[in-house]
């Protein structure tokens, strides 16, 4: 079953819910039919590392994976 936009009639990209097997929009965070949370590939067990701000208080950059500020280049 294809989902159709109620405003313009265009088809909406959809996937089947893992729990109720009803179509849901691909961007949905929860199934509109049963409320099941949509788990992304990054969801199970993998947490993003918190962003680290540059130690230079006048800089607005963040520390990248290489340990350097993305804005001023200062080492953390």
GISULGI-V215615 format. One record per residue. N is the residue number from 1. RES is the residue in three letters. PHI is phi in whole degrees, -180 to 180 (* if undefined). PSI is psi in radians with two decimals (* if undefined). Layout:
((N/RES/PHI/PSI) (N/RES/PHI/PSI))
This chain:
((1/UNK/*/2.28) (2/UNK/-97/2.38) (3/UNK/-84/2.47) (4/UNK/-122/2.38) (5/UNK/-65/2.28) (6/UNK/-72/-0.36) (7/UNK/-86/-0.87) (8/UNK/-115/-0.18) (9/UNK/83/0.08) (10/UNK/-76/2.60) (11/UNK/-68/2.52) (12/UNK/-110/2.29) (13/UNK/-60/2.33) (14/UNK/-141/2.82) (15/UNK/-134/2.80) (16/UNK/-86/2.43) (17/UNK/-66/2.42) (18/UNK/-70/-0.41) (19/UNK/-92/-0.96) (20/UNK/-102/-0.13) (21/UNK/63/0.44) (22/UNK/-97/2.65) (23/UNK/-70/2.49) (24/UNK/-138/2.60) (25/UNK/-57/2.51) (26/UNK/-64/-0.38) (27/UNK/-91/-0.06) (28/UNK/-68/2.44) (29/UNK/-91/-0.35) (30/UNK/-137/2.57) (31/UNK/-69/2.27) (32/UNK/-72/-0.23) (33/UNK/-92/-0.80) (34/UNK/-119/-0.17) (35/UNK/85/0.06) (36/UNK/-60/2.30) (37/UNK/-70/2.39) (38/UNK/-86/2.10) (39/UNK/-92/2.26) (40/UNK/-88/2.97) (41/UNK/-63/-0.48) (42/UNK/-84/-0.24) (43/UNK/-65/-0.90) (44/UNK/-68/1.80) (45/UNK/78/-0.28) (46/UNK/-97/2.11) (47/UNK/-110/2.47) (48/UNK/-73/2.46) (49/UNK/-69/2.47) (50/UNK/-64/2.57) (51/UNK/-70/2.40) (52/UNK/-107/2.22) (53/UNK/-80/2.66) (54/UNK/-60/2.40) (55/UNK/-70/-0.30) (56/UNK/-76/1.93) (57/UNK/-64/-0.27) (58/UNK/-92/-0.05) (59/UNK/-102/2.60) (60/UNK/-107/0.15) (61/UNK/-77/2.99) (62/UNK/-121/2.78) (63/UNK/-82/2.17) (64/UNK/-83/3.11) (65/UNK/-63/-0.36) (66/UNK/-85/-0.02) (67/UNK/86/0.12) (68/UNK/-111/2.62) (69/UNK/-67/2.37) (70/UNK/-74/-0.25) (71/UNK/-103/-0.96) (72/UNK/-103/-0.20) (73/UNK/85/0.03) (74/UNK/-67/2.47) (75/UNK/-79/2.44) (76/UNK/-76/*))
